[in-house]
Amino acid sequence: MGFGRIFAALRRCKQLEEGDSTTQLSRCLGLFDLTALGVGSTLGLGVYVLAGAVAKTVAGPAVTLSFLVAAIASAFAGLCYAEFAARVPKAGSAYVYSYVSVGEFVAFTIGWNLILEYVIGTASMAKGMSNYIDSLCNNSMSARMLQVAPINVSFLAEYPDFFAFGLVLVMTILLGVGVRESTKLNNIFTAFNMLTIVIVVVAGATRSDPANWMLNVEDIPEEDREKAGAGGFMPWGVAGVMAGAAKCFFGFVGFDCVATTGEEAKNPKRDIPLSIVFSLIIIFLSYFSIATVLTMMWPYYLQDADAPFPHVFTQVGMPVIKWIVTIGAIFALCTSLLGAMFPLPRVLYAMGSDGVLFRPLSAINKKTQTPLLATALSGLLSAIMAAIFNLNQLIDMMSIGTLMAYTIVATSVLILRYEEDSTMILNGIKSLPETPYSVARQMFNLLGIKQPTSLSANIAKCTIVVLFAIALVTCGLLSWNIASQLSSVAVGVFGGILLVLLLILYRQPRRDVKHLTFKVPLVPLVPYLSTCMNIYLMVQLDYLTWIRFILWLAIGYLIYFFYGINNSSLIVKDTEPIPPINGKIEEKHVITKF
């Protein structure tokens, strides 16, 4: 395969027929089921573990602001997901979205990142639940395992967590039974979870003391000052709030699992966008309320990072609430574990169906109407990860894969909005030639074009590429906190360039999307801000996370270039024979666009 054909293969796009709703999966999920799935898969570890851990070590009482920043970033991403769900009601989430808009190579990249997100998400939920139960048992499980089977490897957990391993396998069996059955169980667990959150907020409010948000460092006992920062509402400053936001972002990961149900929702074009929006509203209100009462009830530096609420309610003398919270937290963590596992087999199914991953992964069991092999494989991978990695490593790995997926979804929304209008081509309207003069004028639409052309579409695409590069440099300068006049000037210059790029995008004509049941508002501002915020949060993660992420991508690209590129379904669909040339039969590849 020559370089030109490889490039054509990388950018070939999947074509979906309008109104195509055929599927081998069972369409049994309504709006309530989808919303419960989004809420249940998200409100777990973040509520009962993450809030206390971030407050104690990173943000202090300002963990509430960290959740707010993470919620805004997730809301922007959620709106982009909602529009794509209205466009492409198919299983596979962002993988399918990018396949129809950007191309196969980017689609594989995003699908591979989603696999990472969901594998790590499942493992982290299982690990968090294991740590939570172990903390309630006075750490007896971990102490015993450290004696019997310690792991003396710096980048792995301290001991093999067989409890977390078993939890994942149990949930894998439940998912393999069928979607309808596992969804009913999820709805019950989610109801218990929401009831527990209400009890926690109401009971915690009665014992809240606003003085815990304004602690002076002089009033903190000397033995605790080293871990208390500067005291006050933001003991580690704005940097701590943003670093906390990068970790709190993990607490919002999960709503996108709703987007993988395109072939199992009864009315995907309406219900999936609505359920994403409803889920994010419920999730943010829950996190903000929980973080507020937690840090007001007890000083941030005295929180228990593994099981904060049982610890806090014990300290304030409310043992009954402690046990209600404990039981509710176990239900919530079970729900999150089930929700985290739910999307992964669907992504593997979608990629296997397209041939970019191994085709046996797309096999559907006729009785359960679920991808059993994909479910079993995803469960086994997640169980192994839960057994050998610690929670912080898992959270960082999950965040980087998710943020990359969100970034590509946001840029895909922009690309689709600025695509050349096919009606202009059908009506014989020709685009202006791309001369330096016409490009310079069209950058700010001085030509007065009302409909997208190939020229305006190319300008938009180039602007999006430059945006990604400039945003990466700007966010790097901001996060590295280089204290020099030169770096401040550089940040100002790059920030100005970002504003100019936004203006260029704003001036380009956009396609009419009135036919969509859900549309991202304020385009290009919302997807533009989503891209910038996601990049900033990615830069906050440490270099070891980036190394692991790059290794994961390298493994994926080996699979794609040695298997996927030659086994893609588009080769079968888009290849047609042409008359023999010099006695040889050649093939013609047709690149399709959505």
C-alpha positions in Angstrom: 0.0 0.0 0.0 1.5 3.3 -1.1 1.7 6.5 0.9 -1.2 8.1 -0.9 -3.5 5.0 -0.4 -2.5 4.9 3.3 -3.4 8.6 3.7 -6.7 7.9 1.9 -7.4 5.0 4.3 -6.6 7.1 7.3 -9.2 9.8 6.4 -11.9 7.6 4.9 -15.2 8.3 6.7 -18.1 6.1 7.5 -21.4 6.9 5.8 -24.7 6.4 7.7 -28.0 6.3 5.9 -30.6 8.8 7.1 -33.2 7.1 9.3 -31.2 3.9 9.6 -32.2 2.3 12.9 -31.4 -1.3 12.3 -29.6 -3.1 15.1 -28.9 -6.5 16.6 -29.2 -5.1 20.1 -32.3 -4.8 22.2 -34.1 -1.4 22.1 -35.5 -1.3 25.6 -34.2 1.9 27.3 -36.4 4.9 27.9 -35.6 8.5 29.0 -35.7 7.5 32.7 -33.5 4.4 32.2 -30.9 6.5 30.3 -30.9 9.3 32.9 -30.6 6.8 35.7 -27.7 5.1 33.8 -25.9 8.4 33.4 -26.4 9.4 37.1 -25.7 6.0 38.5 -22.5 5.5 36.5 -21.2 8.9 37.7 -22.4 9.4 41.3 -20.2 6.9 43.1 -16.6 7.3 43.9 -16.7 11.1 43.4 -19.4 11.6 46.1 -18.2 9.1 48.7 -14.4 9.2 48.3 -13.1 11.8 45.8 -14.5 14.9 47.6 -12.7 14.1 50.9 -9.5 13.1 49.2 -9.2 16.3 47.1 -10.2 18.5 50.0 -7.6 17.0 52.2 -4.6 17.0 49.8 -5.2 19.5 47.0 -7.9 22.1 47.3 -9.2 22.4 50.9 -12.7 23.8 51.2 -12.3 25.2 47.7 -13.0 21.6 46.5 -16.5 23.1 45.8 -14.9 25.4 43.2 -12.9 22.5 41.8 -16.2 20.6 41.2 -17.7 23.7 39.6 -14.8 24.0 37.2 -14.9 20.3 36.4 -18.7 20.6 35.9 -18.4 23.5 33.4 -15.8 21.5 31.4 -18.1 18.4 31.5 -21.1 20.5 30.6 -19.4 21.8 27.4 -18.4 18.3 26.5 -21.9 17.0 27.4 -23.5 19.5 25.0 -21.2 18.3 22.2 -22.0 14.7 22.9 -25.7 15.5 22.9 -25.6 17.0 19.4 -23.7 14.0 18.1 -26.2 11.6 19.7 -28.9 13.5 17.8 -26.9 13.2 14.6 -25.6 9.6 14.9 -27.9 7.3 17.0 -25.5 4.4 16.9 -23.6 2.3 19.5 -20.0 3.4 20.0 -20.3 6.9 21.3 -17.5 9.3 20.3 -15.9 6.6 18.2 -18.8 6.5 15.8 -19.2 10.3 15.9 -15.6 10.9 14.8 -15.8 8.1 12.2 -18.5 9.9 10.3 -17.0 13.4 10.6 -13.2 13.3 10.8 -12.0 9.9 9.5 -11.0 6.4 10.4 -7.6 7.1 11.9 -9.0 9.7 14.3 -12.0 7.4 15.0 -9.7 4.5 15.9 -7.7 6.9 18.2 -10.8 8.0 20.0 -12.2 4.5 20.2 -8.9 3.3 21.7 -9.0 6.1 24.2 -12.6 5.2 25.1 -11.4 1.6 25.8 -8.8 3.0 28.1 -11.4 5.3 29.8 -13.9 2.5 30.5 -11.4 -0.2 31.4 -9.7 2.2 33.9 -13.1 3.6 35.0 -14.3 0.1 35.9 -11.0 -0.8 37.6 -11.0 2.5 39.6 -14.6 2.0 40.8 -13.8 -1.5 41.9 -10.6 -0.3 43.6 -12.4 2.6 45.3 -15.1 0.3 46.6 -12.5 -2.2 47.8 -10.6 0.6 49.7 -13.9 1.9 51.1 -15.0 -1.4 52.5 -11.4 -2.1 53.8 -11.4 1.3 55.5 -14.7 0.4 57.3 -13.0 -2.9 58.4 -10.0 -1.0 60.0 -7.8 -1.8 56.9 -7.7 -5.5 57.9 -7.8 -6.7 54.2 -4.9 -4.5 53.1 -2.8 -5.3 56.2 -3.2 -9.0 55.6 -2.4 -8.9 51.9 0.7 -6.7 52.6 2.0 -9.5 54.8 1.1 -12.4 52.5 1.7 -11.0 49.0 3.4 -7.6 48.8 4.2 -6.1 45.4 7.5 -4.3 45.5 7.1 -2.4 42.2 7.0 1.4 42.2 4.4 1.8 39.4 2.0 -0.9 40.7 -0.2 -1.3 43.8 1.3 -2.4 47.1 -0.5 -5.7 47.0 -2.8 -7.7 44.6 -6.4 -6.7 45.3 -8.4 -9.9 44.8 -11.5 -8.4 46.3 -11.6 -5.7 43.6 -10.8 -8.4 41.0 -13.8 -10.5 42.2 -16.2 -7.5 42.2 -15.5 -6.8 38.5 -16.1 -10.4 37.6 -19.5 -10.4 39.4 -20.6 -7.3 37.5 -19.4 -8.8 34.2 -21.7 -11.7 34.8 -24.6 -9.4 35.5 -24.0 -7.4 32.3 -23.8 -10.6 30.3 -27.2 -11.7 31.4 -28.9 -8.8 29.5 -29.5 -5.1 29.2 -33.0 -5.1 30.5 -32.1 -7.0 33.7 -29.0 -5.0 34.5 -30.8 -1.7 33.8 -33.5 -2.6 36.4 -30.8 -3.3 38.9 -29.1 0.0 38.1 -32.4 1.9 38.6 -32.9 0.4 42.0 -29.3 1.1 43.1 -29.5 4.7 41.7 -32.7 5.4 43.7 -30.9 4.2 46.9 -27.9 6.4 46.0 -30.0 9.6 45.5 -31.9 9.0 48.8 -28.6 8.6 50.6 -27.2 11.8 49.2 -30.3 13.7 50.4 -29.9 12.3 53.9 -26.2 13.2 53.9 -26.9 16.8 52.9 -29.8 17.4 55.3 -28.0 15.7 58.2 -24.7 17.3 57.5 -26.3 20.8 57.2 -27.4 20.5 60.8 -23.8 20.1 62.0 -22.1 22.5 59.5 -19.9 25.3 60.8 -18.9 28.0 58.3 -15.8 28.7 60.4 -14.2 25.5 58.9 -13.9 27.4 55.6 -11.9 30.2 57.2 -9.3 28.4 59.4 -6.2 30.5 60.1 -3.0 28.6 59.9 -2.0 29.8 63.4 -5.1 28.1 64.8 -4.1 24.8 63.3 -2.2 22.4 65.6 1.5 22.5 64.9 1.7 18.8 64.0 -1.0 19.3 61.2 0.3 22.5 59.7 2.5 20.9 57.1 -0.5 19.2 55.5 -2.8 22.2 55.9 -1.2 24.6 53.4 -1.9 28.2 54.1 -5.3 27.7 55.7 -8.4 29.6 54.8 -10.9 28.7 52.0 -8.1 28.1 49.4 -5.1 26.8 51.3 -3.2 25.9 48.1 -4.4 28.9 46.1 -5.9 28.9 42.6 -3.3 26.3 41.5 -4.8 24.0 44.1 -8.3 24.6 42.8 -7.3 23.9 39.2 -5.3 20.8 40.2 -8.3 19.7 42.2 -10.5 20.3 39.2 -8.4 17.9 37.1 -9.0 15.2 39.8 -12.7 16.2 40.3 -13.2 15.9 36.6 -12.9 12.2 37.2 -16.1 12.5 39.2 -18.1 13.6 36.1 -16.8 10.8 33.9 -19.6 8.4 33.2 -22.4 10.5 31.7 -20.9 9.8 28.3 -21.8 6.1 28.8 -25.4 7.2 27.8 -24.0 8.0 24.3 -23.0 4.4 23.8 -26.7 3.3 24.0 -27.6 4.6 20.5 -28.8 1.1 19.4 -30.5 0.2 22.7 -32.5 3.4 23.3 -36.2 3.5 22.2 -36.0 7.0 20.9 -32.2 7.8 20.7 -32.4 11.1 18.9 -34.6 12.7 21.6 -33.9 10.7 24.7 -30.1 10.5 24.6 -29.5 14.3 24.4 -32.1 15.0 27.1 -30.7 12.3 29.4 -27.2 13.7 29.1 -28.3 17.2 30.1 -30.5 15.9 33.0 -27.7 13.7 34.2 -25.1 16.5 34.3 -27.5 18.8 36.2 -28.3 16.2 38.9 -24.6 15.2 39.2 -23.3 18.7 39.7 -25.9 19.6 42.3 -25.1 16.4 44.2 -21.3 17.0 44.1 -21.5 20.6 45.1 -23.9 19.9 48.0 -21.9 17.0 49.3 -18.5 18.9 49.1 -20.1 21.9 50.9 -21.4 20.0 53.9 -18.3 17.7 54.1 -15.9 20.6 54.4 -18.2 22.6 56.7 -18.7 19.7 59.1 -15.0 18.9 59.7 -11.7 20.7 58.9 -10.3 19.7 55.5 -6.9 18.6 56.8 -8.5 16.1 59.1 -10.6 14.3 56.5 -10.2 10.6 55.8 -9.2 10.3 52.1 -10.6 6.7 51.7 -14.0 6.9 53.5 -14.6 10.6 54.5 -18.3 10.5 55.4 -18.2 7.6 57.9 -15.2 9.3 59.5 -16.8 12.7 59.7 -20.2 11.5 61.0 -18.4 9.5 63.7 -16.4 12.6 64.7 -19.6 14.8 65.0 -21.5 12.1 67.0 -24.0 10.9 64.4 -23.4 7.1 64.2 -26.8 6.3 62.8 -26.2 8.6 59.8 -22.7 7.0 59.5 -24.2 3.6 58.9 -26.9 4.9 56.5 -24.2 6.6 54.5 -22.1 3.5 54.6 -24.8 1.3 53.2 -25.8 3.9 50.7 -22.2 4.3 49.5 -21.9 0.6 48.9 -25.0 0.7 46.7 -23.7 3.8 44.9 -20.3 2.2 44.2 -22.0 -0.9 42.9 -24.1 1.3 40.6 -21.0 3.2 39.4 -19.2 0.0 38.8 -22.1 -1.3 36.7 -22.3 2.0 34.8 -18.6 2.1 34.2 -18.6 -1.4 32.7 -21.7 -0.9 30.6 -20.2 1.2 27.7 -17.0 -0.8 27.1 -18.5 -3.8 25.4 -20.5 -1.5 23.2 -17.4 0.3 22.0 -15.6 -3.0 21.4 -18.7 -4.2 19.5 -18.8 -1.0 17.3 -15.1 -1.2 16.5 -15.3 -5.0 15.9 -18.3 -4.5 13.6 -16.3 -1.9 11.5 -13.3 -4.2 11.3 -10.8 -1.8 12.9 -10.6 -4.2 15.9 -10.9 -7.9 15.8 -14.2 -8.9 14.3 -15.2 -11.7 16.8 -15.7 -8.8 19.3 -18.9 -7.9 17.4 -20.6 -11.2 17.9 -24.0 -10.9 19.6 -25.5 -13.6 21.7 -29.0 -14.4 20.3 -30.5 -15.1 23.8 -29.2 -12.2 25.8 -28.8 -9.8 22.8 -25.5 -8.6 24.2 -21.9 -8.8 22.9 -20.9 -11.6 25.2 -17.2 -12.0 24.1 -16.7 -8.2 24.3 -18.3 -8.1 27.7 -16.1 -11.0 29.0 -12.9 -9.6 27.6 -13.6 -6.1 29.0 -14.4 -7.6 32.4 -11.2 -9.6 32.5 -9.0 -6.6 31.5 -10.7 -4.3 34.1 -10.4 -6.9 36.8 -6.6 -7.3 36.2 -6.2 -3.5 36.2 -8.1 -3.3 39.5 -6.0 -5.9 41.1 -2.5 -4.6 40.2 -2.8 -0.7 40.2 -3.5 1.8 42.9 -6.4 4.2 42.8 -4.5 7.5 42.1 -2.8 5.9 39.1 -6.1 4.7 37.8 -7.8 8.0 38.2 -5.1 9.9 36.3 -5.0 7.4 33.5 -8.8 7.5 33.1 -8.8 11.3 33.1 -6.3 11.7 30.2 -8.2 9.2 28.0 -11.5 10.9 28.7 -10.2 14.4 28.1 -8.7 13.4 24.8 -12.1 11.9 23.8 -13.9 15.0 24.8 -11.5 17.2 22.9 -12.0 15.2 19.7 -15.8 15.3 20.1 -15.7 19.1 20.5 -13.5 19.6 17.4 -15.7 17.2 15.5 -18.7 19.3 16.2 -16.8 22.3 14.8 -15.7 20.4 11.7 -19.3 19.3 10.9 -20.7 22.8 11.5 -18.3 24.3 9.0 -18.4 21.4 6.4 -19.0 22.5 2.8 -22.7 22.7 2.0 -23.6 19.9 -0.4 -26.6 21.9 -1.8 -24.2 24.4 -3.2 -22.4 21.7 -5.1 -25.7 20.2 -6.4 -26.9 23.6 -7.5 -23.7 24.2 -9.5 -22.5 27.0 -7.2 -18.7 27.1 -7.5 -16.4 28.1 -4.7 -13.8 30.8 -5.2 -10.3 29.6 -6.1 -8.0 29.4 -3.0 -5.6 32.2 -3.8 -3.7 34.1 -1.1 -6.0 37.1 -1.7 -9.3 35.1 -1.4 -8.0 33.3 1.6 -7.0 36.5 3.4 -10.5 38.1 2.6 -12.4 34.9 3.6 -10.6 34.6 7.0 -12.9 37.4 8.2 -15.6 36.7 5.6 -15.1 40.0 3.8 -16.5 38.1 0.8 -20.0 38.0 2.5 -20.5 34.3 1.9 -23.7 33.0 3.5 -23.2 29.2 3.0 -20.1 27.1 3.7 -17.8 26.5 0.7 -14.7 24.4 0.3 -12.7 27.6 0.9 -14.5 28.5 4.2 -14.4 24.8 5.3 -10.7 24.6 4.7 -10.1 27.8 6.6 -12.1 26.5 9.5 -10.3 23.2 9.6 -6.8 24.9 9.5 -8.0 27.3 12.3 -9.0 24.3 14.5 -5.6 22.6 14.0 -3.8 25.9 14.9 -6.2 26.3 17.9 -5.2 22.9 19.3 -1.4 23.7 19.0 -1.7 27.2 20.5 -4.0 26.1 23.3 -1.5 23.3 24.2 1.4 25.8 24.4 -0.7 28.4 26.3 -2.0 25.9 28.8 1.5 24.5 29.3 2.8 27.9 30.1 0.0 28.5 32.6 0.3 25.2 34.3 4.1 25.2 34.6 3.8 28.4 36.5 7.1 29.9 35.1 7.6 33.1 37.1 9.2 35.4 34.5 8.2 38.5 32.6 8.9 36.7 29.3 6.5 33.9 30.1 3.8 36.4 31.1 4.3 38.2 27.7 4.1 34.8 25.9 0.9 33.9 27.7 -0.6 37.3 26.7 0.5 36.9 23.1 -0.8 33.3 22.8 -4.0 34.3 24.5 -4.5 37.0 22.0 -4.0 34.5 19.2 -6.6 32.3 20.7 -9.1 35.1 20.6 -8.3 35.9 17.0 -8.8 32.2 16.1 -12.2 32.3 17.8 -13.1 35.4 15.8 -12.0 33.7 12.5 -14.2 30.7 13.3 -17.1 33.0 14.3 -16.9 34.8 10.9 -17.1 31.6 8.8 -20.5 30.6 7.5 -22.0 27.5 9.2 -24.3 24.8 8.0 -28.0 24.8 8.7 -28.8 22.3 11.6 -32.5 23.0 12.1 -33.3 19.4 11.4 -31.4 18.2 14.5 -33.4 17.4 17.7 -30.5 18.9 19.8 -28.0 21.5 18.8 -25.0 22.8 20.7 -25.7 26.5 21.5 -23.4 29.4 20.9 -21.2 27.7 18.2 -18.3 28.1 17.9 -17.9 29.4 21.5 -19.0 26.3 23.5 -17.0 23.7 21.6 -14.0 26.1 21.5 -14.1 26.6 25.2 -14.5 22.9 25.7 -11.4 22.2 23.7 -9.3 24.7 25.6 -10.5 23.6 29.1 -9.9 19.9 28.2 -6.4 20.7 27.1 -5.7 22.7 30.2 -6.9 19.8 32.4 -4.8 17.3 30.5 -1.7 19.4 31.0 -2.3 19.3 34.8 -1.7 15.6 34.8 1.9 14.4 35.7 4.4 13.1 33.2 4.1 9.5 34.2 0.5 9.6 33.2 1.5 11.0 29.8 4.1 8.2 29.4 1.5 5.5 30.2 -0.9 7.2 27.8 1.6 7.3 25.0 2.5 3.6 25.5 -1.2 2.8 25.3 -1.6 4.7 22.0 1.5 2.9 20.6 -0.1 -0.5 21.3 -3.3 0.7 19.7 -1.6 2.0 16.6 0.3 -1.3 16.1 -3.1 -3.1 16.1 -4.6 -0.6 13.7 -1.7 -0.6 11.1 -1.2 -4.3 11.2 -4.8 -5.4 11.3 -7.5 -2.6 11.3 -6.3 -0.6 8.2 -6.6 -3.7 6.0 -9.7 -5.3 7.6 -11.9 -2.2 7.8 -15.5 -2.6 6.5 -15.0 0.5 4.4 -12.5 -1.4 2.2 -15.4 -3.8 1.3 -18.0 -1.1 0.9 -15.8 1.5 -0.8 -13.8 -0.7 -3.2 -15.0 -1.3 -6.7 -13.3 -3.0 -9.6 -12.3 -0.9 -12.7 -11.5 -2.2 -16.2 -8.1 -4.0 -16.5 -5.1 -1.9 -17.2 -2.2 -3.7 -19.0 -3.8 -7.0 -18.1 -4.0 -6.2 -14.3 -7.2 -5.6 -12.3 -6.9 -2.6 -10.0 -9.1 -1.3 -7.2 -10.6 2.1 -6.8 -11.2 3.4 -3.3 -14.1 5.8 -2.8 -13.9 8.0 0.2 -17.3 8.6 1.7 -18.4 11.5 3.9 -21.3 12.0 6.3 
